[in-house]
Amino acid sequence: MQIGSRRAVLNPVSGTGDHADYVTRMLEARGFAVDATEAAGDARRLGREAGERGVSELAVCGGDGTVNAVLRGLADAGHLGEVTLGVVPCGTANILAREVGIRDIDHGIELADSGPVRDVDVGYADGDPFAVSVIAGFPADASLAASSEMKERFGTLAFVITGVQQAVGFDGIEVDLDATVADGTERWHGEATCVLVGNARKFIEEGGQADMEDGLFDVAVVDRMPAGNLVAEAIGHRVLGRETPGVTHLRASELTISGPEPITFSRDGELATHETLSVRNAEKELSLRVGPDYEPHP
C-alpha cells in the first residue's frame, strides 16, 4: 500500500452479496486498489492499516456496520482526521449513505471518485467512533433479532418487523442520563423504552437528516410504554413525531447513559453491553464525500 494512495475496503457479503465483482471493477477503473474482507475483524484491520500507511482517500463498500468498523480502524491509527472517506452503499439499510445524499452503488462510486467533500461530526461512545447513531432499548434488541436471512428476504423492512415483534414483550430499561446541552446540564431518570442518540439521523419531527456539522447529537428518550403501543412501530421506523407523548428531546454535545443493570447498545448496528456509556461529539472531525442533495444545516 503506497502512502497517499487511493484504497477501498469492500465487504463482499453486505446486503444481497452480489455486488463485489462489479464494485471492484468500477473502483479499480478509477484508481482505487480494492481490499475485500474475508472474516470478522477484517474491516477494522484494513481501516487501521490504511491509517498507518497514510492513505489519503478511502472508499468503504458495504453497509453501516462496515463503515463503522473502518472508522474504528482509522481511529486506532490516529488517522480519522487525515483521510477523505467515500461511502458506496452495499448494505441493507445504508442509513449514512442516504443521509448524505448517496442514492445507490453507482452514485457512491461516482462520488467516491470526485464528489464534494464536507467536514462532518463524528460521535464517540467510550472512545469508539460512530457516524449514524447509538441506540439503547428495544430497537437495539430488534437489530440483534433481525437475522441475516430475514434482512436478505425483507431488506430494511426486517428491522420494522423485528421491532414490532420485540415491542410486544419488551419490559423497558431503567436509565440515568446526564446530557451537556446549550445552557448547561440536563438529567433524565426513569424507565424508558429506548434512548436514541443520532449523529447523522434525526429521531424527532419528520425524520430525515440531522445537522452533522454543529457538534450536537439529536437525542430522544422514550418513556416506558405498554407492550404493543403504537409508538413502538414509529420507533421501529426510527422516526418519532414531535407531538408524540412521552418523548423527551434534547440537543447535546455529550451524554452519560447508565443504569442499575447492564444495557445493550447498538452503535451503527454493532452491539455491545455497558453498565455506563459515555458519548461525545467531535465536531467536523471527518472529511466525507457527499451527494448533491446533502444539506449541511437542514
C-alpha positions in Angstrom: 0.0 0.0 0.0 1.6 3.3 -1.1 1.4 6.4 1.1 -1.2 8.8 -0.2 -2.8 6.1 -2.4 -6.5 5.5 -3.1 -7.8 2.4 -1.4 -11.2 0.8 -0.9 -12.5 -1.7 1.7 -15.1 -4.0 0.3 -17.4 -6.2 2.3 -18.5 -8.8 -0.4 -21.3 -10.2 1.7 -23.1 -7.0 2.7 -26.7 -6.7 1.6 -27.6 -9.1 -1.1 -23.9 -10.1 -1.6 -24.0 -9.8 -5.4 -22.0 -6.5 -5.8 -18.4 -7.5 -5.2 -17.2 -8.1 -8.8 -18.9 -5.0 -10.2 -17.8 -2.6 -7.5 -14.3 -3.9 -7.7 -14.1 -3.3 -11.5 -15.6 0.1 -11.3 -13.4 1.3 -8.5 -10.2 -0.1 -9.9 -11.0 1.8 -13.1 -11.0 5.0 -11.1 -7.6 4.2 -9.5 -8.7 2.5 -6.3 -6.9 -0.6 -5.0 -9.7 -2.8 -3.5 -9.2 -4.9 -0.4 -12.0 -7.4 0.3 -12.9 -8.6 3.8 -12.9 -12.3 4.4 -13.5 -12.7 8.1 -14.8 -10.8 11.2 -12.5 -8.0 12.1 -11.0 -7.5 8.7 -12.8 -4.2 8.0 -11.3 -2.7 11.2 -7.9 -4.1 10.4 -7.9 -2.8 6.9 -9.0 0.6 8.2 -6.2 0.6 10.7 -3.7 -0.4 8.0 -4.9 2.4 5.7 -4.4 4.9 8.5 -0.9 3.5 9.4 0.2 3.8 5.8 -1.1 7.3 5.2 -3.9 6.6 2.7 -5.5 9.9 1.8 -8.7 8.6 0.1 -10.6 5.6 1.3 -13.8 4.2 -0.1 -15.9 1.9 2.1 -18.2 -0.5 0.2 -20.7 -2.1 2.5 -23.4 -1.2 5.0 -23.3 1.0 8.1 -21.6 -1.8 10.1 -18.7 -1.9 7.6 -18.4 1.8 7.7 -18.3 1.8 11.5 -15.6 -0.9 11.6 -13.4 1.1 9.2 -13.9 4.2 11.2 -12.7 2.3 14.3 -9.7 1.1 12.4 -8.8 4.6 11.3 -9.3 5.9 14.9 -7.0 3.1 16.1 -4.3 4.5 13.8 -5.0 8.1 14.8 -5.8 8.8 11.1 -9.5 9.6 11.2 -9.0 13.3 10.7 -6.4 12.8 7.9 -8.4 10.8 5.4 -11.2 11.6 2.9 -13.9 8.9 3.2 -16.3 7.8 0.4 -19.3 5.5 1.0 -20.5 3.0 -1.6 -23.8 1.7 -0.2 -23.9 -2.0 -0.5 -25.6 -3.0 2.8 -29.3 -3.4 3.9 -30.2 -0.1 5.5 -27.4 2.2 4.3 -28.5 4.9 6.6 -25.4 7.1 6.5 -25.3 7.0 2.7 -29.0 8.1 2.5 -28.5 10.9 5.0 -25.6 12.4 3.0 -27.4 12.1 -0.4 -25.8 9.0 -1.8 -28.5 7.2 -3.8 -27.1 3.8 -4.8 -24.0 1.9 -5.6 -23.2 3.7 -8.9 -23.8 7.1 -7.3 -21.5 6.1 -4.4 -18.7 5.0 -6.8 -19.0 8.3 -8.7 -18.9 10.4 -5.6 -16.0 8.4 -4.1 -14.0 9.3 -7.2 -14.8 13.1 -7.4 -17.7 14.1 -5.1 -17.8 17.2 -3.0 -16.2 16.9 0.5 -17.7 18.2 3.8 -16.2 18.1 7.2 -18.7 16.3 9.4 -19.2 15.4 13.1 -18.1 12.0 14.5 -19.6 10.5 17.6 -17.5 8.6 20.2 -19.0 6.0 22.5 -16.5 5.1 25.2 -13.8 6.0 22.7 -15.2 4.1 19.7 -16.3 6.3 16.8 -19.7 6.1 15.1 -21.3 8.0 12.2 -25.0 7.4 12.5 -26.4 6.6 15.9 -26.2 4.9 19.3 -29.4 3.3 20.5 -30.3 1.7 23.8 -33.5 -0.2 24.5 -35.7 -2.3 22.3 -34.6 -1.0 18.9 -31.1 -2.3 19.8 -32.6 -5.7 20.6 -34.5 -5.5 17.3 -31.2 -5.0 15.5 -29.9 -8.2 17.1 -33.1 -10.1 16.3 -33.1 -9.2 12.6 -31.3 -12.2 11.3 -29.2 -12.2 8.1 -31.8 -14.4 6.5 -34.6 -12.0 7.4 -32.6 -9.0 6.2 -31.9 -10.8 2.9 -35.6 -11.6 2.5 -37.2 -8.3 3.6 -34.4 -5.7 3.4 -35.0 -2.7 5.6 -38.5 -4.0 6.4 -36.8 -6.7 8.6 -35.9 -4.0 11.2 -39.5 -2.8 11.3 -40.9 -6.4 11.6 -38.5 -7.4 14.4 -39.0 -4.0 16.1 -42.7 -4.5 16.4 -42.2 -8.2 17.4 -39.7 -7.1 20.1 -42.1 -4.4 21.4 -44.7 -6.9 22.3 -42.6 -8.4 25.1 -40.1 -5.6 25.9 -40.0 -4.6 29.6 -38.1 -1.4 29.2 -34.8 -0.3 30.8 -34.1 1.8 33.8 -31.9 4.8 32.8 -29.9 7.6 34.2 -29.0 10.1 31.6 -26.8 13.2 32.0 -26.5 15.5 29.0 -24.4 18.6 28.2 -26.8 21.0 26.5 -26.5 24.6 25.3 -27.5 26.1 28.7 -25.7 23.7 31.0 -26.7 20.1 32.0 -29.9 18.2 31.8 -30.7 15.0 33.6 -33.3 12.3 32.8 -34.1 9.4 35.1 -36.7 6.7 34.8 -37.9 3.7 32.9 -37.5 4.1 29.2 -38.5 2.1 26.1 -35.3 3.4 24.5 -32.7 6.1 24.2 -31.9 7.3 20.7 -28.7 9.3 20.0 -28.4 10.5 16.4 -25.4 12.0 14.7 -26.4 11.6 11.0 -30.1 10.7 11.8 -32.9 12.7 13.3 -35.2 10.8 15.7 -37.8 13.6 16.1 -40.1 15.7 13.9 -40.3 14.2 10.3 -37.1 12.2 10.5 -34.5 12.8 7.8 -31.1 14.1 8.0 -29.7 15.6 11.2 -27.2 18.5 11.2 -23.9 16.7 11.0 -21.8 19.9 11.3 -23.0 21.5 14.5 -21.2 19.4 17.2 -24.5 18.2 18.6 -26.5 15.0 18.8 -30.2 14.7 18.2 -31.4 12.8 21.3 -34.8 11.3 22.0 -35.7 9.5 25.2 -39.0 7.5 25.0 -40.8 6.7 28.3 -41.6 3.1 29.1 -44.9 2.3 27.4 -47.4 -0.6 27.4 -46.4 -3.5 25.2 -47.8 -3.2 21.7 -48.2 0.6 21.9 -48.4 2.2 18.5 -45.3 4.4 19.3 -43.3 1.1 19.2 -44.0 0.9 15.4 -42.8 4.5 15.0 -39.6 3.6 16.8 -39.2 0.6 14.6 -39.2 3.1 11.7 -36.6 5.2 13.6 -38.9 8.2 13.4 -40.9 10.0 16.1 -43.2 12.9 15.7 -42.6 16.0 17.8 -46.0 15.7 19.4 -45.5 12.0 20.3 -46.4 11.7 24.0 -43.8 10.5 26.5 -40.8 11.6 24.4 -38.1 13.9 25.7 -36.0 15.6 23.0 -32.5 17.0 23.6 -29.7 18.6 21.6 -26.5 17.6 23.4 -22.7 17.6 22.8 -22.0 14.9 25.5 -24.0 12.3 27.3 -23.6 9.7 30.0 -26.0 6.8 30.0 -26.2 4.3 32.8 -28.5 2.0 34.8 -28.6 -0.4 37.6 -28.4 -3.3 35.1 -26.1 -3.6 32.1 -27.6 -2.0 29.0 -27.3 -3.3 25.4 -26.4 -0.5 23.0 -26.4 -0.6 19.2 -23.6 1.6 17.7 -24.2 1.9 14.0 -25.7 -1.6 14.2 -22.9 -3.1 16.2 -24.0 -4.4 19.6 -22.2 -4.0 22.9 -23.2 -4.1 26.6 -22.2 -1.4 29.1 -23.0 -0.5 32.7 -22.1 3.1 31.8 -21.6 4.6 28.4 -20.0 8.0 27.8 -20.9 9.6 24.4 -19.3 12.7 23.0 -19.5 14.6 19.7 -16.2 15.5 17.9 -17.2 18.4 15.7 -16.2 18.3 12.0 -13.6 15.6 12.5 -14.2 13.5 9.4 -13.9 14.6 5.7 -16.7 12.8 3.9 -17.7 12.8 0.3 -21.4 13.7 0.0 -24.1 13.9 -2.7 -25.6 17.0 -4.3 -28.8 16.7 -2.1 -26.8 16.8 1.2 -27.9 19.8 3.3 -25.2 21.0 5.7 -27.7 22.6 8.1 -31.1 21.1 7.4 
